[in-house]
Every structure is written in C-alpha cells, then in structure tokens.
Amino acid sequence: MLDLKIRIFKGGLPEPATTITVPGSVLKIASKLIPQKAMGTLNEKGIDLNEIINIAENTDVHGTLIEIEEHEKDERIVIALE
C-alpha cells in the first residue's frame, strides 16, 4: 500500500510549510495517527479519509489525488499517494 502525503503550502512558497506522511502499512488506522489539525482540515474540505484508504489499496493509483487552493488564506493543500 502506498504512503499518504498531506502537504500544506503557505504564502505561495514552493516548499511546504507542513508535511504529514502516513505510511501505507498503517494507513488503515490513520484516523488515530493523523494530527487533529490535519484531520480538521480534511473534514472542512469534505475529504473522506476512508475513501482515500480504499484508493491507496490499489497500487495502480498514485500521485496527487486532491489539490485545494485557499486563495483568501494564501494556502495550498496537496493530498497524494506515493
């Protein structure tokens, strides 16, 4: 199973301000491991972590799944399987 990566970019910078990596081997219990701040962001955006876990089980799917741009906050969130 692929790793889940959540990257948060701020201020238009090319490097992420925050990166959260959840190894694929523990992805099924990820809701207990992902920091509350990141879970809150996912929930606010209507992103279903369980569906991402289902997708991660298919090794043919990899790369960026979702990219969210918050123009008012000058923030970009990228969720990927790598």
C-alpha positions as CSV (number, residue, x, y, z in Angstrom):
1,M,0.0,0.0,0.0
2,L,1.3,3.5,-0.9
3,D,2.0,6.2,1.7
4,L,-0.4,9.1,2.2
5,K,1.2,12.5,2.0
6,I,-0.5,15.7,3.0
7,R,1.4,18.9,2.2
8,I,0.4,22.4,3.2
9,F,2.0,25.2,1.3
10,K,1.7,28.8,2.6
11,G,2.5,32.2,1.1
12,G,3.0,30.9,-2.4
13,L,6.3,29.3,-1.4
14,P,7.5,26.3,-3.4
15,E,8.3,24.2,-0.3
16,P,5.6,23.0,2.0
17,A,5.2,24.6,5.5
18,T,3.9,21.3,6.8
19,T,4.2,17.7,5.5
20,I,2.4,14.8,7.1
21,T,3.3,11.3,5.9
22,V,1.3,8.3,6.9
23,P,3.0,5.0,5.9
24,G,0.8,2.7,3.9
25,S,1.4,-0.1,6.3
26,V,-0.6,1.8,9.0
27,L,-3.0,3.7,6.8
28,K,-6.0,1.7,7.9
29,I,-5.6,3.1,11.4
30,A,-4.6,6.5,10.2
31,S,-7.5,8.4,11.7
32,K,-5.9,7.7,15.1
33,L,-2.4,8.8,13.9
34,I,-3.1,11.9,11.8
35,P,-2.8,15.1,13.8
36,Q,-6.1,16.7,14.7
37,K,-5.2,19.9,12.8
38,A,-4.8,17.9,9.6
39,M,-8.0,15.8,10.2
40,G,-9.9,19.1,10.8
41,T,-8.7,20.4,7.5
42,L,-9.7,17.2,5.7
43,N,-13.1,17.3,7.3
44,E,-13.6,21.0,6.5
45,K,-12.9,20.3,2.9
46,G,-15.3,17.3,2.8
47,I,-12.5,14.8,2.2
48,D,-13.3,11.3,3.2
49,L,-10.2,9.6,4.7
50,N,-11.8,6.2,4.4
51,E,-12.2,6.6,0.7
52,I,-8.6,7.6,0.4
53,I,-7.6,4.5,2.3
54,N,-9.7,2.4,-0.2
55,I,-7.9,4.1,-3.1
56,A,-4.5,3.5,-1.5
57,E,-5.1,-0.2,-1.6
58,N,-5.0,-0.1,-5.4
59,T,-1.3,0.2,-6.2
60,D,-2.1,1.3,-9.8
61,V,-3.3,4.6,-8.3
62,H,-0.5,7.0,-7.3
63,G,0.3,10.7,-7.4
64,T,-1.8,13.7,-6.5
65,L,-5.4,12.9,-5.6
66,I,-6.6,16.3,-4.4
67,E,-5.2,19.8,-4.6
68,I,-7.0,22.6,-2.7
69,E,-6.2,26.2,-3.1
70,E,-7.4,28.6,-0.4
71,H,-6.8,32.0,-2.1
72,E,-8.0,34.0,0.9
73,K,-5.5,32.2,3.2
74,D,-2.8,32.1,0.5
75,E,-2.6,28.4,1.2
76,R,-2.5,25.2,-0.9
77,I,-3.1,21.7,0.3
78,V,-1.9,18.7,-1.7
79,I,-3.0,15.1,-0.8
80,A,-1.1,12.4,-2.7
81,L,-0.3,8.7,-2.6
82,E,3.4,8.0,-3.1
